[in-house]
C-alpha cells in the first residue's frame, strides 16, 4: 500500500514539475504579447456595447465589412491627432535647428511679472533672461541641463509614438475579439468559474462593468478635457505646443492629479504675453475645463465607480512607472479588477 502511495506521490510531483516547466516556458514565449493582448481585451470590452449597436443597425449583415470599417474609423481618430502632434514637433525641431545653426535662434524676453511667480519666479526669470540675451552662451554654460532636457523630450516622444503604434495594433485585435464575442464570453465564464466556483457570471459581469466604468469615468473624461484644452491652447496663441500640452492635461486627469495644477502655470504664462481681456477669457475657459470632471464623472459613471479612487490612483501611477505611457491606461483597469476579485473572494469566504 505504501509503495502504491509512493508511486502516486512521485507521479504527482512529476506532473507538477512538467506542468510548471510548460507554464514558465509558455510565459517566456508569449510574454512580449501579454501587454498587447491585455490592452486589446480592455479595448474590446469597453467598445463592445457601441460595436453591438452598430452591428444591430445593419442587422448582422456583412459583419466582417462593418467591423473593419468600425476599426478603421477608430484608428483614424487616433492617427489624426498623433500625426498633427508629430508634424508640429518635427517642424519646430527643424526650425530650432536651422535658427541655431545660423545663429538666429532667439528667445523672447520674460515679462516682469514672472519674477512674482511663487517659489521659482526669481530663478526662472534669471535663466530666461540669460537665454534671451545670448542663447548660445546659455547652452554652453548649462550643457548638462540642456542635454538632459533634450534627451528626456525625445525619450518621451519615442515612448508616445510606441504607445500609439501599440494602440493601433490593439484596435485591430479588439476588432477580432468583438467579432467573436460570444465564444470569448463563454471562455471567460469558464475561466471565472474556475477561479470561484458558482460565481462565473457574477465575476464576469463585475470585470466587464469595472473595465467600462474605468474607461468611461477616467479615460473618456480625460480625453474630453484634453480635447477642450487643445482648442483653448490653440486659440490663445499656443498652437505650436497645443498638442503636447493637451497630452499633459490628459495624463494629469488619468492619474487623478487636479487638472487645475497643470492649467495655472499655463494661465500665468499667457498673462505674461497676451492682452488682459483675452487672457482673462482664456483663464475662465481653462478653469471650466479643469473642473469639468466634477460634472462628467457622475454622468458617465451613472451610479459612480465602485472601486475606491485610491486604487485607481495607485493603478495609474504604478502602471506608468512599470509600463510607461500605456500603463496609465492599463494600470487602473487591471488593479480595479484585482481589487474587485479580491473583495468578492473575501465576501464569499465570510459568507461560507
C-alpha positions as CSV (number, residue, x, y, z in Angstrom):
1,X,0.0,0.0,0.0
2,X,2.8,2.3,1.0
3,X,4.6,1.5,-2.3
4,X,1.5,2.5,-4.2
5,X,1.2,5.7,-2.3
6,X,4.9,6.5,-3.0
7,X,4.3,5.8,-6.8
8,X,1.3,8.1,-6.8
9,X,3.2,10.8,-4.9
10,X,6.1,10.5,-7.4
11,X,3.7,10.7,-10.4
12,X,2.0,13.7,-8.9
13,X,5.4,15.5,-8.3
14,X,6.5,14.7,-11.9
15,X,3.2,16.1,-13.3
16,X,3.5,19.3,-11.2
17,X,7.2,19.7,-12.3
18,X,6.3,19.1,-16.0
19,X,3.3,21.5,-15.8
20,X,5.4,24.1,-14.1
21,X,8.1,23.9,-16.8
22,X,5.4,24.1,-19.5
23,X,3.8,27.1,-17.9
24,X,7.1,29.0,-17.4
25,X,8.2,28.1,-20.9
26,X,4.9,29.3,-22.4
27,X,5.1,32.5,-20.4
28,X,8.5,33.4,-21.8
29,X,7.4,32.6,-25.3
30,X,4.3,34.8,-25.1
31,X,5.4,37.5,-22.6
32,X,6.1,40.0,-25.4
33,X,2.5,39.7,-26.4
34,X,0.9,39.7,-23.0
35,X,0.6,43.5,-22.7
36,X,-0.8,43.8,-26.2
37,X,-3.4,41.1,-25.5
38,X,-4.5,42.7,-22.2
39,X,-4.8,46.1,-23.9
40,X,-6.8,44.5,-26.8
41,X,-9.2,42.8,-24.4
42,X,-9.7,46.0,-22.4
43,X,-10.4,47.9,-25.7
44,X,-12.8,45.2,-26.9
45,X,-14.8,45.1,-23.7
46,X,-15.0,48.9,-23.5
47,X,-16.1,49.3,-27.1
48,X,-18.4,46.2,-27.4
49,X,-21.7,47.9,-26.4
50,X,-21.2,50.6,-29.1
51,X,-20.0,48.0,-31.6
52,X,-23.1,45.9,-30.9
53,X,-25.3,48.8,-31.7
54,X,-23.5,49.4,-35.0
55,X,-23.9,45.8,-35.9
56,X,-27.6,46.0,-34.9
57,X,-28.2,48.8,-37.3
58,X,-27.1,46.6,-40.2
59,X,-29.0,43.6,-38.7
60,X,-25.9,41.5,-38.7
61,X,-25.4,41.7,-42.4
62,X,-21.8,42.0,-43.8
63,X,-20.5,41.7,-40.2
64,X,-16.8,41.5,-41.4
65,X,-17.1,44.6,-43.5
66,X,-18.9,46.6,-40.8
67,X,-16.3,45.5,-38.2
68,X,-13.4,46.6,-40.5
69,X,-14.9,50.0,-41.2
70,X,-15.6,50.4,-37.5
71,X,-12.0,49.7,-36.5
72,X,-10.6,51.9,-39.4
73,X,-12.7,54.8,-38.1
74,X,-11.4,54.4,-34.6
75,X,-7.8,54.1,-35.9
76,X,-8.3,57.4,-37.8
77,X,-9.4,59.1,-34.6
78,X,-6.0,58.1,-33.1
79,X,-3.9,58.7,-36.1
80,X,-5.2,62.2,-36.9
81,X,-4.1,64.0,-33.6
82,X,-1.0,61.9,-33.4
83,X,0.1,63.0,-36.9
84,X,-0.7,66.6,-36.0
85,X,1.4,66.5,-32.8
86,X,4.2,64.7,-34.6
87,X,4.2,67.2,-37.5
88,X,4.3,70.1,-35.1
89,X,7.2,68.7,-33.2
90,X,9.2,67.9,-36.3
91,X,8.6,71.3,-37.8
92,X,9.5,73.1,-34.6
93,X,12.6,70.9,-34.2
94,X,13.7,71.8,-37.8
95,X,13.1,75.5,-37.1
96,X,15.1,75.4,-33.9
97,X,18.0,73.6,-35.5
98,X,18.0,75.9,-38.5
99,X,17.9,79.0,-36.4
100,X,20.6,77.7,-34.0
101,X,22.8,76.7,-36.9
102,X,22.5,80.2,-38.5
103,X,22.9,82.0,-35.2
104,X,19.4,83.5,-35.4
105,X,17.8,81.5,-32.5
106,X,16.1,83.9,-30.2
107,X,14.1,83.6,-27.1
108,X,11.6,86.3,-26.3
109,X,12.4,88.1,-23.0
110,X,10.3,87.3,-20.0
111,X,7.7,89.6,-18.6
112,X,8.5,91.3,-15.3
113,X,5.5,89.5,-13.7
114,X,7.5,86.3,-14.0
115,X,9.6,87.4,-11.0
116,X,6.5,87.3,-8.9
117,X,5.7,83.7,-9.5
118,X,5.8,81.7,-6.3
119,X,8.9,79.6,-5.4
120,X,10.5,79.6,-8.9
121,X,9.9,83.2,-10.1
122,X,13.3,84.8,-9.5
123,X,15.3,81.8,-10.6
124,X,13.2,81.2,-13.7
125,X,13.3,84.9,-14.6
126,X,17.1,84.9,-14.4
127,X,17.6,81.8,-16.5
128,X,15.0,83.0,-19.0
129,X,16.7,86.4,-19.3
130,X,20.1,84.8,-19.9
131,X,18.7,82.6,-22.6
132,X,17.0,85.6,-24.2
133,X,20.2,87.7,-24.1
134,X,22.5,85.1,-25.5
135,X,21.2,81.7,-26.3
136,X,24.5,80.2,-27.4
137,X,26.2,81.2,-24.1
138,X,23.3,79.9,-22.1
139,X,23.6,76.5,-23.8
140,X,27.4,76.4,-23.2
141,X,27.0,77.4,-19.6
142,X,24.3,74.8,-18.9
143,X,25.3,71.8,-21.1
144,X,24.1,69.0,-18.8
145,X,20.7,70.6,-18.1
146,X,20.1,71.2,-21.8
147,X,21.3,67.7,-22.8
148,X,19.1,66.0,-20.1
149,X,16.1,68.1,-21.1
150,X,16.5,67.3,-24.8
151,X,17.1,63.6,-24.0
152,X,14.0,63.5,-21.8
153,X,11.9,65.1,-24.5
154,X,13.0,62.7,-27.3
155,X,12.6,59.7,-25.0
156,X,9.1,60.8,-24.1
157,X,8.3,61.4,-27.7
158,X,9.6,57.9,-28.7
159,X,7.5,56.3,-25.9
160,X,4.4,58.2,-27.0
161,X,4.8,57.1,-30.6
162,X,5.4,53.5,-29.5
163,X,2.2,53.6,-27.4
164,X,0.3,55.0,-30.4
165,X,1.5,52.1,-32.6
166,X,0.7,49.6,-29.9
167,X,-2.8,51.1,-29.5
168,X,-3.4,50.8,-33.3
169,X,-2.4,47.1,-33.3
170,X,-4.6,46.6,-30.2
171,X,-7.6,48.1,-32.0
172,X,-7.2,45.6,-34.8
173,X,-7.1,42.7,-32.4
174,X,-10.0,44.2,-30.5
175,X,-12.0,44.1,-33.7
176,X,-11.2,40.4,-34.0
177,X,-12.3,39.8,-30.4
178,X,-15.5,41.7,-30.8
179,X,-16.5,39.8,-33.9
180,X,-16.2,36.6,-32.0
181,X,-17.5,38.0,-28.7
182,X,-19.9,35.1,-28.0
183,X,-17.1,32.5,-27.9
184,X,-14.9,34.8,-25.9
185,X,-17.7,35.4,-23.4
186,X,-18.2,31.6,-22.9
187,X,-14.4,31.1,-22.4
188,X,-14.4,33.9,-19.9
189,X,-17.3,32.4,-18.0
190,X,-15.4,29.1,-17.8
191,X,-12.3,30.8,-16.5
192,X,-14.2,32.8,-13.9
193,X,-16.0,29.6,-12.9
194,X,-12.6,28.0,-12.3
195,X,-11.5,31.0,-10.1
196,X,-14.6,30.9,-8.0
197,X,-17.0,28.0,-8.4
198,X,-20.6,29.0,-9.0
199,X,-19.7,32.7,-9.4
200,X,-18.7,32.7,-13.0
201,X,-21.4,35.0,-14.4
202,X,-21.2,37.3,-11.4
203,X,-17.4,37.7,-11.7
204,X,-17.6,38.1,-15.5
205,X,-20.2,40.9,-15.1
206,X,-18.1,42.6,-12.4
207,X,-15.0,42.6,-14.6
208,X,-16.7,44.0,-17.7
209,X,-18.5,46.6,-15.6
210,X,-15.2,47.6,-14.0
211,X,-13.5,48.0,-17.3
212,X,-16.3,50.1,-18.7
213,X,-16.6,52.2,-15.6
214,X,-12.9,53.0,-15.6
215,X,-12.8,53.7,-19.3
216,X,-15.8,56.0,-19.2
217,X,-15.2,57.6,-15.8
218,X,-11.4,58.1,-16.1
219,X,-10.1,57.7,-19.6
220,X,-13.0,59.2,-21.6
221,X,-13.3,62.2,-19.2
222,X,-9.6,62.8,-19.5
223,X,-9.7,62.7,-23.3
224,X,-12.7,65.1,-23.3
225,X,-10.7,67.5,-21.1
226,X,-7.6,67.2,-23.3
227,X,-9.6,67.9,-26.5
228,X,-11.2,71.0,-25.0
229,X,-7.9,72.2,-23.6
230,X,-6.3,71.8,-27.0
231,X,-8.8,74.2,-28.6
232,X,-8.1,76.7,-25.8
233,X,-4.3,76.5,-26.2
234,X,-4.6,76.8,-30.0
235,X,-6.9,79.9,-29.8
236,X,-4.8,81.8,-27.3
237,X,-1.6,81.5,-29.5
238,X,0.0,78.3,-28.2
239,X,-0.8,76.3,-31.3
240,X,2.7,75.0,-31.7
241,X,2.6,73.5,-28.2
242,X,-1.2,72.8,-28.1
243,X,-0.9,69.1,-28.8
244,X,1.8,68.4,-26.2
245,X,0.1,70.5,-23.5
246,X,-3.2,68.7,-24.2
247,X,-1.4,65.3,-23.7
248,X,-0.1,66.6,-20.4
249,X,-3.7,67.5,-19.4
250,X,-4.9,64.0,-20.4
251,X,-2.2,62.3,-18.3
252,X,-2.9,64.5,-15.3
253,X,-6.6,63.7,-15.5
254,X,-5.9,60.0,-15.8
255,X,-3.7,59.8,-12.8
256,X,-6.2,61.9,-10.8
257,X,-3.9,65.0,-10.4
258,X,-6.2,68.1,-10.4
259,X,-6.0,69.4,-13.9
260,X,-6.1,72.9,-12.5
261,X,-2.5,72.4,-11.3
262,X,-1.5,72.0,-14.9
263,X,-3.6,74.9,-16.1
264,X,-2.5,77.5,-13.5
265,X,1.2,77.8,-14.7
266,X,0.0,78.0,-18.3
267,X,-2.6,80.7,-17.4
268,X,0.1,82.7,-15.7
269,X,2.4,82.3,-18.7
270,X,-0.4,83.5,-21.0
271,X,-0.9,86.6,-18.9
272,X,2.8,87.4,-19.5
273,X,2.3,87.9,-23.3
274,X,-1.4,88.2,-24.1
275,X,-3.7,91.1,-23.8
276,X,-5.7,91.3,-20.5
277,X,-9.2,90.6,-21.9
278,X,-8.2,87.5,-24.0
279,X,-6.1,86.2,-21.1
280,X,-9.0,86.5,-18.6
281,X,-11.3,84.7,-21.1
282,X,-8.7,82.0,-21.5
283,X,-8.3,81.7,-17.8
284,X,-12.0,81.3,-17.2
285,X,-12.4,78.8,-20.0
286,X,-9.4,76.7,-18.8
287,X,-10.6,76.6,-15.3
288,X,-14.0,75.4,-16.5
289,X,-12.2,72.6,-18.5
290,X,-10.2,71.7,-15.4
291,X,-13.3,71.4,-13.2
292,X,-15.3,69.6,-15.9
293,X,-14.6,66.2,-14.5
294,X,-16.7,67.0,-11.4
295,X,-19.7,67.1,-13.8
296,X,-18.9,64.5,-16.3
297,X,-17.8,61.7,-14.0
298,X,-21.2,61.3,-12.2
299,X,-22.9,61.5,-15.6
300,X,-20.8,58.9,-17.3
301,X,-20.4,56.6,-14.3
302,X,-24.2,56.6,-13.5
303,X,-24.1,55.1,-10.0
304,X,-20.4,56.0,-9.6
305,X,-17.2,54.0,-9.7
306,X,-17.4,51.2,-7.2
307,X,-13.6,50.8,-6.9
308,X,-12.0,53.3,-4.4
309,X,-10.3,56.2,-6.0
310,X,-7.1,55.4,-4.2
311,X,-7.0,52.1,-6.1
312,X,-7.4,53.9,-9.4
313,X,-4.6,56.4,-8.5
314,X,-2.3,53.6,-7.5
315,X,-3.0,51.7,-10.7
316,X,-2.4,54.8,-12.9
317,X,0.9,55.8,-11.2
318,X,2.2,52.3,-10.7
319,X,1.2,51.4,-14.3
320,X,3.0,54.4,-15.6
321,X,6.2,53.6,-13.7
322,X,6.1,49.9,-14.7
323,X,4.8,50.1,-18.3
324,X,5.3,53.7,-19.4
325,X,2.6,55.7,-21.1
326,X,0.4,52.7,-21.9
327,X,0.5,51.7,-18.2
328,X,-1.5,54.9,-17.4
329,X,-4.4,53.2,-19.2
330,X,-3.9,49.6,-18.3
331,X,-2.9,50.0,-14.7
332,X,-6.1,51.4,-13.3
333,X,-8.2,48.8,-15.1
334,X,-6.1,45.8,-14.0
335,X,-5.8,46.9,-10.4
336,X,-9.5,47.7,-10.2
337,X,-10.4,44.2,-11.5
338,X,-8.0,42.6,-9.0
339,X,-9.4,44.7,-6.2
340,X,-13.0,43.6,-7.0
341,X,-12.0,40.0,-7.4
342,X,-10.3,40.1,-4.0
343,X,-13.4,41.8,-2.5
344,X,-15.7,39.2,-4.0
345,X,-13.5,36.3,-2.8
346,X,-13.3,37.7,0.8
347,X,-17.0,38.3,0.9
348,X,-17.7,34.8,-0.4
349,X,-15.3,33.3,2.2
350,X,-17.1,35.2,5.0
351,X,-20.5,34.0,3.8
352,X,-19.3,30.4,3.7
